[in-house]
C-alpha cells in the first residue's frame, strides 16, 4: 500500500520503486535527489535496500 498522497512526486516514485527492480533516476523517477528518500526513511520509516551486499536483490523495509 502506497503511504503517500496520490498525484505527488513521492506517490509516483513509490509506485515505480515498489517492484524492487532497478530503475533509471533520469527517465523513470520524478525525484532524483537523495533528500526525498531520506524523508521517506525519517518520516515514514520506509527505505529500499539490498538484502545483502552486491546481491542485486532489493527489499522494502519499514524501520
C-alpha positions in Angstrom: 0.0 0.0 0.0 1.4 3.4 -1.0 1.7 5.6 2.1 1.8 8.8 0.0 -1.0 11.1 -1.3 -2.0 10.4 -5.0 -0.7 12.9 -7.6 2.5 13.6 -5.6 6.1 13.0 -6.6 6.6 10.6 -3.7 3.5 8.7 -4.7 4.7 8.3 -8.3 8.2 7.3 -7.3 6.9 4.8 -4.7 4.7 3.2 -7.4 7.8 2.8 -9.7 10.1 1.5 -6.9 7.7 -0.9 -5.2 8.6 -3.7 -7.7 12.1 -3.7 -6.1 13.8 -3.7 -9.5 16.5 -1.3 -10.8 15.1 2.0 -12.3 16.6 4.9 -14.1 16.5 8.1 -12.0 16.6 10.3 -15.0 13.9 8.7 -17.1 11.6 6.9 -14.7 11.5 8.8 -11.4 10.3 12.3 -10.7 12.8 12.9 -7.9 16.4 12.1 -8.3 17.6 13.6 -5.0 18.6 11.6 -2.0 16.7 14.0 0.2 13.4 12.6 -1.0 14.4 9.1 0.2 15.8 10.5 3.4 12.4 12.0 4.1 10.8 8.6 3.4 13.1 7.0 5.9 12.8 9.7 8.6 9.1 10.4 8.3 7.7 7.0 7.3 10.4 4.6 8.4 10.5 3.3 4.8 13.5 2.5 2.7 14.6 0.3 -0.1 17.9 -1.6 0.3 19.8 -4.6 -0.9 19.2 -7.7 1.1 22.9 -8.5 1.0 25.9 -6.5 -0.4 26.1 -6.9 -4.2 23.2 -9.3 -4.2 21.2 -7.0 -6.6 18.1 -8.2 -4.7 16.2 -5.3 -3.2 13.7 -5.2 -0.4 11.4 -2.7 1.1 12.0 -2.2 4.8 9.9 -0.5 7.4 12.2 0.6 10.2 
